[in-house]
Structure formats: C-alpha cells, structure tokens
C-alpha cells in the first residue's frame, strides 16, 4: 500500500512544479504586455497630441520624407491599435508578434540613421525624446528582446 502512493505524490509534485512554472510564464507575458501597452499608448498619444511637431520631424527624416504625411497619422494609430489588441486575450499573441515586428523595424531604422546621418530629427514622443540616440537604441533592443521572450513563453504555454 505504501509503495503505490509514491507515484501519486511524484505526479502531484510534478504537476505542482508545472503549475508554478506556468504561473511564472503567464506573469512574465502579462508584465511584458503591460509594458508594451504603456509604451504604445504613451508614444501614440504623444505623437497625436503633438502631431504638428511629429509630422514636421518625420518630414526631416531623409528616409521617410516622402511618406511623412501618411506616416504621421499611421504610426500613432498603429501604436494605439496594437496597445488595444495587447489588452485582449484573444489577440494578445498576434499583438505581441506585431509589436516585435514594429519594434525591430524601428530599431533597425534607428541604427541605420545613427550610422549614416549626422543631423537626426527626433520623432519620439514625450520622455523618450530626452534619450540620446545610443540610449534609445539600447532601450529599443531591451524592449524588443523582452517582447521576443514573451512571444516564446506564450507559444510554450499554448503548446503545453
């Protein structure tokens, strides 16, 4: 009788550890999603509230000059929609993937601009515009990595 209880205890412990790890993964995904929601709401709203300045600065970008009129509205709207989608469990995984694409694209753009152009217009919203270009790139790389981590954990949770 005593020996037959051990497999149940072992399974209970294993399931307890699995549940514990699953809870931690969920917390990490939720924290990263929350950070992205704050980031996209903040930057999107900053760009819309200060739209004239944002549009002017975008127009000064050597790579984005011709698309600036469209991008000056499209980018903040995309950021706000992404933030809203991150709120919903139904679209969270897709919004995390889109966030990764958005952040990666912007980070590549920043690195390219810093490497090849001297006079760079800052199109960032609010406090982020106070960062140096190097700080901004590091910030973006960290946020992009955290987003990648959240995507991986989210996929593992859905598979398990």
N, C-alpha and C positions, 0 to 999 in steps of 0.2 A: 504494500500500500504506500509506503513511504517513497519508494522509488518512482512510482507513477505520478507523483505530484511535481517532481522536479521539472519535467518538460513544460508543464503549465506555467511554473514560476519563471522558467527561462523565457518562454514566449511572452509572458506578461512584461518581463523586464525589457525584452527586445522591443515590444510594442510601445512601452513607455519611453524608451530612448528614441524610437522613430517619431512618436508624437511630439516629444520635446524638440527634436531637430526640425520637424515640420513647422512647429510654432515659431522657432527662431527664423526659419526661412521666410515665413509669412511676415514676421515683424520687419525683417530687412527689406523685403519687397515693398511693404507699406511705407516704411521710412523713406526709401528712395523715391517712391511715387509721390509722397508728400513734398519732398524737396523739389522735385520737378514741377509739381503743381504750383508751389510758391514761386519758383524761378520763372516759369512761363507766364503766370498771372502778373507778376511784378514787371517783367520786361515787356510783355504785350501791352499792358495798361500804360506803362511809362511811355511807350512809343506812340500810343494813340492819344494820350493826354498832351504830349509834346510833339504832335505829328509834324508840324511845320519844320521844327528843328531836325527831327528824324529824317524827313524827306530831303531836306537840304543836305544833310550829312551823307545820306545814301547817294545823292547826286554827285557828290565829290569823290566817290569811290571810283577809281579807274576801271575796275572790273564790272561794276554794277550801274554805271552811269545811265546807260540806255534803258535799263529795266527799273530804274529807281521809282518812277511814278506808280508802277504796278506793285513793286515790292514794298513800297512804303505803307500800303494797306494790307497786302497779302501776308507779310511776315507777322505782324502783330495778331492778325485774325487767326493765322495758323497756330501761333503760340497759345492763344486763348482757347481754341478748339481742342488742342492737344491737352491742355490743362483740364478741360471739362471731361474729356474722354478718360483721363487718368483717374478721375473720381469714380467712374463706373466699373464695377467688376466685370461686366460683360465685354468691355472694350479695353480694359487695362493692359492686357498683353500686347494688343496691337498698338496701343498708345505708347507703351514702353519701347517697342520696336521703332515706331516713328520718331520718338524722342531721341533714340540712339542715332538714327539717320540725320535728323536735324542738327544735333549737337556735333556729330562727326563732320558734317558738311561745313558747319560754321567754324569748327576748329581748324580744318584744312584751309579754309578761306583765310582765317587769321594768320596762320603760319605762312601761307603764301604772301599775304600782304606785308607782313613784317619782314620777310626775306627779300622782297623785291621792290618795295616802295618806301620812300622816306617820309613824305608828308601824308599821314594816315588820318582820315576822318573817323571819329568815334561815333558809331551809330548805336551804341549800347544805351540802355535805359538806366536812369537813376544812379544808385550807388556803384553799380558795376562800371560805369563810365569813369569812376575815380581810380580804377586799377591801371597799372602800367600794362603795356601790351604783353610783356612776359608773364605778369601775374594773371592776366586774362587767359592766356594760353594754358597755364598750369591749372587754373580754376576749371576751364573747359575740359581739359584732359581728365581731371579728377571726377567731374560730374559725368563725363562720358563713360569712364570706367565703372562708376557706381551703377549707371544705367545698364551697362553690359552685364554686370554682376546680377542685377535684379532680373534681367531677361533670363539668364542662365538658371537662377534659382526658381523662377516662375515656371520654366519649362520642366525642371526636375520635379517640382511639386505636382504638375499636371500629369507627368508620366508615372510617378509613384502611386 
